Amino acid sequence: MNSFLIKNGRVIDPETKRDEVIDVLVEDGKITAIGTGMSFEGAEVIDATDKIVIPGMIDVHVHLRDMEQAYKETIESGTKAALQGGVTTLFAMPNTSPTLDSKEAIERYQKLIQDTAQVNVHIIGAITKGLKGKELADLDVYPELGIKFISDDGYDVDNENLLEQAYRKAKELGLTIITHPEMYAIAAGGVINKGKVSEHFDVFGQNNEKEWKAVERGLRLIEKTGAKGHFTHVTTKESVELVRKAKAKKLAITCDATPHHFSLTEEAVLTHGNLAKVNPPLRTEADRQAIIDGLKDGTIDLIATDHAPHSEQDKGGNLNHAAFGISCLDTAMASIITELHINQKMPLIDVIALFTLKPAQLAGLKRGRLQAGAPGEIVIMNLEEERVVKRMDFVSQGKNTPFDGIKLKGWPIKTLV
């Protein structure tokens, strides 16, 4: 591997709270020194004057598709989009076709990752066979395959007895369950948030209870079993408050929020139609503000994108039949910086921690840090650069984003892995 000397950048490390103009030396994939006025024979010099130098983003919720869904995204195209967005490590959800619910399927996917991935990719295993919520997958083989998280994302395990079994088994094996919180019996068939926008389009909507009741169920089972649990893409003010109260009781829980849920509301469906259809749906301004408050006070631990690429055909048709999902990797870092730092005035170092150090800590990774000995996974970001999002220019095969036409600020200009 090459050596890189990044000169004169504003280096921000969320763990040590370093925030200063300094040089960073990377040799053979590792950071070996941080200091001033450094030189190193044979190293490629990267001038980062007036730029921000930060750890690579870690995304614990990505749909990479491939195999029978390669027309939506491949591991290669998805990880190239990750590089574009400043992501150097990601976790791939198991709702592929075939599902990542067995040793055979996981080893096949791992081979594809080895052959084609442009960034570090970890696999999240399924909780149930085929994500059908009927029978637990063979969870015993997961630890030997390097799996740390299990999820049926896209679905919740609606059978509470089976979900309790999953929590108990996860605790036994040292796994963490990532819950997609959704009660199917409530507002079944809802396509966007229940409210004035669903009324405008005359479509069935999802109410907040559909999510927060599932969070309530998960918290109850975590307390009962003593297992670790993570709630992904929380979107409602009630869910945030439930998590806040549970953390006060010292439950072993964490949760994340997505850039689209803290940047946009249901109003985006009025202007972007199917491109803004996602599950869970974009909510109200009150819900959006609750998520931002949760990120500020630590109730919400980290940010994940829920990158869900689809073909133009799958996103076509009427609102009832278009696929759920937003393609997020190309805009990952810029969308976060724009809303939380530029608009909400959160300290930059705190925002960076939400997508670097915090997910690294959740996953037990020695990443998300800019220190000697850490992996040389670094993003050079221009905080002042502003671009208008053009979805058809995405590196991802999925061009489905409601950020299309929106100005974002704080773009990665170089990503090192």
C-alpha positions in Angstrom: 0.0 0.0 0.0 1.1 3.6 -0.5 2.0 6.1 2.1 0.2 9.4 2.4 1.2 12.6 4.2 -1.8 14.8 4.7 -0.5 18.3 5.3 -2.0 21.4 7.0 -5.6 20.1 7.5 -7.8 20.8 10.4 -7.7 17.4 12.1 -10.7 16.5 14.2 -10.7 13.3 16.4 -13.9 12.8 18.3 -12.3 10.5 20.9 -9.4 12.6 22.1 -11.2 15.9 21.3 -8.3 17.0 19.1 -9.3 19.9 16.8 -6.2 21.6 15.4 -4.3 22.2 12.2 -1.7 19.4 12.0 -0.2 16.8 9.7 -1.2 13.1 9.5 1.1 10.3 8.2 -0.4 7.1 6.9 1.9 4.1 6.1 0.7 0.8 4.8 -2.9 1.4 5.8 -2.2 2.7 9.3 -1.9 6.1 10.9 1.7 6.2 12.2 2.2 9.8 13.2 0.4 13.0 13.8 2.4 16.2 14.2 3.5 19.5 12.8 6.0 20.2 10.0 6.3 16.5 9.1 7.9 15.1 6.0 8.3 11.5 4.8 10.3 10.3 1.9 8.2 8.4 -0.7 4.9 9.5 0.7 2.2 11.0 -1.5 1.6 14.5 -0.1 -2.0 15.6 0.1 -2.5 19.3 0.8 -5.5 19.7 3.1 -5.1 23.4 3.7 -8.5 24.9 4.7 -10.0 21.4 4.7 -11.3 19.2 7.6 -9.6 15.9 8.1 -11.8 13.3 10.0 -12.2 9.6 10.4 -14.1 7.7 7.7 -17.8 7.4 8.3 -19.1 4.1 9.7 -22.6 3.2 8.6 -24.3 0.3 10.5 -27.4 0.2 8.2 -26.9 -0.3 4.5 -28.8 -2.3 1.9 -26.2 -3.4 -0.7 -28.4 -5.8 -2.7 -26.5 -7.7 -5.4 -27.1 -11.4 -6.3 -30.7 -11.6 -7.5 -31.2 -7.9 -6.8 -28.1 -6.7 -8.7 -30.4 -4.6 -11.0 -31.0 -2.4 -7.9 -27.4 -2.3 -6.6 -24.2 -4.4 -6.5 -21.7 -4.5 -3.7 -19.3 -2.8 -6.1 -21.6 0.1 -7.1 -22.8 0.5 -3.5 -19.4 0.6 -2.0 -18.2 3.1 -4.7 -21.2 5.3 -3.6 -20.0 4.9 0.0 -16.6 6.3 -1.0 -18.3 9.2 -2.7 -20.3 9.9 0.5 -17.3 9.5 2.9 -18.2 6.1 4.2 -15.2 3.7 4.8 -16.9 0.9 6.8 -20.5 -0.3 6.5 -22.7 -3.1 7.7 -24.9 -4.8 5.1 -28.5 -5.8 6.0 -29.6 -9.4 5.3 -32.7 -8.8 3.2 -30.9 -9.8 0.1 -32.1 -12.5 -2.3 -31.3 -15.1 -1.2 -31.6 -14.0 2.5 -28.4 -13.9 4.6 -29.8 -16.4 7.1 -27.4 -19.4 6.7 -23.7 -20.2 6.6 -23.9 -21.0 2.9 -25.6 -17.7 1.9 -23.3 -15.6 4.2 -20.1 -17.2 2.9 -21.3 -16.6 -0.7 -21.9 -12.9 0.1 -18.6 -12.7 1.9 -16.9 -13.9 -1.3 -18.6 -11.2 -3.3 -17.5 -8.7 -0.8 -13.9 -9.9 -0.9 -13.9 -9.7 -4.7 -15.7 -6.4 -5.4 -16.1 -4.2 -2.3 -14.3 -0.8 -2.3 -14.7 -0.3 1.5 -14.8 -2.4 4.6 -18.1 -4.4 4.6 -19.5 -6.4 7.5 -22.6 -8.6 7.3 -25.7 -8.4 9.6 -27.3 -11.9 9.8 -31.0 -12.5 9.7 -33.0 -13.2 12.9 -35.5 -15.6 11.2 -35.3 -17.8 8.2 -36.2 -15.9 5.1 -37.1 -12.9 7.3 -40.5 -14.6 7.6 -40.8 -14.3 11.4 -41.7 -18.0 11.8 -38.5 -19.8 12.8 -35.1 -18.6 14.1 -32.2 -18.7 11.7 -29.2 -20.9 12.7 -27.9 -18.2 15.0 -25.2 -20.5 16.4 -23.1 -20.3 13.3 -23.0 -16.5 13.2 -20.2 -15.8 15.7 -17.7 -18.0 13.8 -18.6 -16.1 10.6 -17.7 -12.8 12.3 -21.3 -11.5 12.7 -22.0 -9.2 15.6 -25.5 -7.9 14.7 -28.7 -9.7 13.7 -31.8 -8.1 12.2 -34.9 -8.8 10.1 -34.8 -5.2 8.9 -37.6 -4.4 6.6 -39.7 -6.4 9.0 -40.1 -6.7 12.8 -40.4 -10.1 14.4 -44.1 -9.8 15.2 -44.4 -13.0 17.3 -43.4 -11.8 20.8 -42.6 -15.3 22.0 -40.2 -15.9 19.1 -38.7 -12.4 19.6 -38.1 -13.2 23.2 -36.3 -16.4 22.1 -34.2 -14.4 19.7 -33.2 -12.0 22.5 -32.3 -14.8 24.8 -30.2 -16.6 22.1 -28.5 -13.3 21.1 -27.5 -12.8 24.7 -26.1 -16.3 24.9 -24.0 -15.8 21.7 -23.0 -12.2 22.4 -25.0 -10.8 19.5 -27.0 -7.5 19.4 -30.4 -7.4 17.9 -31.1 -4.5 15.5 -34.9 -4.0 15.6 -36.9 -2.5 12.8 -39.7 -1.3 15.0 -43.0 -1.8 13.4 -46.3 -3.4 14.6 -47.9 -4.9 11.5 -51.4 -5.1 13.0 -51.5 -1.4 13.5 -52.2 0.7 10.3 -51.5 -2.3 8.1 -50.8 -1.2 4.5 -49.9 2.4 5.3 -47.7 3.9 2.6 -46.7 7.3 4.1 -47.2 9.1 7.4 -50.8 9.4 8.5 -51.8 13.0 8.4 -52.5 15.9 6.1 -50.2 14.6 3.3 -51.8 11.1 3.2 -55.2 12.8 3.2 -54.0 15.0 0.3 -53.1 11.9 -1.8 -56.0 9.9 -0.4 -53.7 7.0 0.6 -53.7 5.0 3.8 -51.2 6.3 6.3 -49.0 4.9 9.1 -49.6 6.4 12.5 -46.9 7.0 15.1 -48.3 4.2 17.3 -47.2 1.6 14.6 -43.6 2.4 15.6 -43.6 3.3 19.2 -45.7 0.3 20.3 -42.9 -1.9 18.7 -40.2 0.1 20.6 -42.2 -0.4 23.8 -42.4 -4.2 23.1 -38.7 -4.4 22.4 -37.8 -2.5 25.6 -40.0 -4.8 27.6 -38.2 -7.9 26.2 -34.7 -6.4 26.6 -35.5 -5.7 30.3 -36.9 -9.2 30.7 -34.0 -11.0 29.0 -31.0 -8.8 29.9 -30.0 -8.8 26.2 -28.5 -5.9 24.2 -30.8 -4.2 21.8 -30.5 -1.5 19.1 -33.5 0.3 17.6 -32.8 1.5 14.1 -34.3 4.5 12.2 -36.5 5.8 15.1 -38.8 8.5 13.7 -41.5 9.4 16.2 -41.4 11.7 19.3 -43.0 8.9 21.3 -40.2 6.5 20.4 -37.5 9.0 21.4 -39.2 9.6 24.8 -39.5 5.8 25.4 -35.8 5.3 24.7 -34.9 8.3 26.9 -36.8 6.8 29.9 -35.4 3.4 29.3 -31.8 4.7 29.3 -32.6 6.4 32.6 -33.3 2.9 33.9 -29.8 1.8 32.6 -31.2 -0.7 30.0 -28.6 -2.0 27.6 -30.1 -0.2 24.6 -28.9 2.0 21.8 -30.7 3.6 18.8 -30.0 5.5 15.6 -31.7 8.0 13.3 -31.3 8.6 9.6 -30.4 11.9 7.8 -33.7 11.9 5.9 -35.8 11.6 9.1 -34.0 14.5 10.8 -33.7 16.6 7.7 -37.1 16.2 6.0 -40.8 15.9 6.8 -43.8 14.3 5.2 -44.1 17.6 3.2 -41.3 16.1 0.9 -43.8 13.7 -0.5 -45.7 16.7 -1.9 -42.7 17.8 -4.0 -40.8 14.5 -4.6 -43.6 11.9 -4.6 -42.4 8.4 -4.7 -38.8 9.5 -4.2 -39.8 10.4 -0.6 -41.6 7.2 0.1 -39.7 5.3 2.8 -40.4 2.9 5.6 -40.7 4.2 8.3 -42.2 7.2 6.7 -41.0 10.8 6.9 -43.0 12.3 9.8 -44.1 15.7 11.0 -42.0 18.7 12.0 -42.7 17.8 15.7 -41.2 14.4 15.2 -38.2 15.7 13.3 -37.5 18.1 16.1 -37.7 15.3 18.7 -35.1 13.4 16.7 -32.8 16.4 16.6 -33.3 16.9 20.4 -32.5 13.2 20.9 -29.3 13.5 18.9 -28.3 16.6 20.9 -28.9 15.1 24.3 -27.5 11.6 23.6 -30.8 9.8 23.7 -30.1 8.8 20.1 -26.6 7.3 20.0 -25.6 7.5 16.4 -26.6 8.1 12.8 -27.1 5.4 10.1 -28.3 6.0 6.5 -30.6 3.0 5.8 -29.3 3.3 2.2 -32.0 1.5 0.2 -31.4 1.7 -3.6 -34.1 0.9 -6.1 -34.4 0.9 -9.9 -36.4 3.6 -11.6 -39.0 1.0 -12.5 -39.4 -0.1 -8.8 -39.9 3.5 -7.8 -42.4 4.2 -10.6 -46.2 3.9 -10.7 -48.5 5.4 -8.1 -47.7 6.1 -4.5 -49.4 2.9 -3.3 -47.3 0.6 -5.4 -43.8 2.3 -5.5 -41.1 0.6 -3.5 -40.1 2.0 -0.1 -36.6 3.4 0.3 -34.1 6.2 -0.2 -30.6 6.0 -1.8 -28.4 7.7 0.8 -24.7 6.8 0.4 -23.8 9.5 -2.1 -25.1 12.2 0.1 -24.3 10.6 3.5 -21.9 13.0 5.1 -23.0 16.2 3.4 -26.7 15.6 4.4 -25.6 15.1 8.1 -23.2 18.1 8.2 -25.8 20.4 6.5 -28.7 19.7 8.9 -27.0 19.1 12.2 -23.9 21.5 12.0 -24.9 24.2 9.5 -28.7 24.4 10.3 -28.9 23.2 13.9 -25.6 24.6 15.0 -24.4 21.4 16.8 -20.6 21.5 17.4 -18.8 19.9 14.5 -16.9 17.5 16.6 -20.1 16.2 18.2 -21.7 15.7 14.8 -18.7 13.8 13.5 -18.8 11.5 16.6 -22.3 10.5 15.7 -21.2 8.9 12.4 -17.6 7.8 13.3 -16.8 7.1 17.0 -20.2 6.2 18.2 -21.0 3.5 15.6 -17.4 2.1 16.0 -18.1 1.8 19.8 -21.4 0.0 19.1 -19.7 -2.5 16.8 -16.6 -2.9 18.9 -14.4 -1.7 16.1 -11.0 0.1 16.5 -12.1 2.6 13.9 -13.8 6.0 13.9 -10.7 7.6 15.4 -7.8 9.7 14.1 -4.8 8.6 16.2 -1.5 6.9 15.7 -2.1 3.1 15.4 -5.7 3.6 14.0 -6.5 2.4 10.5 -5.8 4.9 7.8 -9.5 5.4 7.0 -9.7 9.1 6.5 -12.0 11.6 4.9 -10.9 15.1 3.7 -14.0 17.2 3.8 -14.6 20.8 2.5 -16.9 22.4 5.0 -17.5 25.4 2.7 -18.3 23.5 -0.5 -22.0 23.7 -1.4 -23.5 21.5 -4.2 -27.0 21.0 -5.5 -27.9 17.3 -5.3 -28.5 15.8 -8.8 -29.8 12.3 -8.3 -29.0 11.1 -11.8 -25.3 11.8 -11.1 -25.2 9.4 -8.2 -22.5 6.7 -8.2 -25.1 4.3 -6.7 -27.3 2.5 -9.1 -30.2 3.7 -7.0 -31.1 7.3 -8.0 -34.1 7.4 -5.6 -33.6 10.4 -3.3 -35.9 13.3 -2.1 -32.7 15.4 -1.6 -32.7 15.9 -5.4 -32.4 19.6 -6.1 -31.5 20.5 -2.5 -28.3 22.3 -1.7 -26.0 20.5 0.7 -22.8 21.8 2.3 -19.8 20.0 3.7 -18.8 17.4 1.0 -16.1 14.8 1.1 -13.4 15.6 -1.5 -11.1 12.6 -0.8 -11.8 9.3 1.0 -8.9 7.0 1.9 -9.4 3.4 2.8 
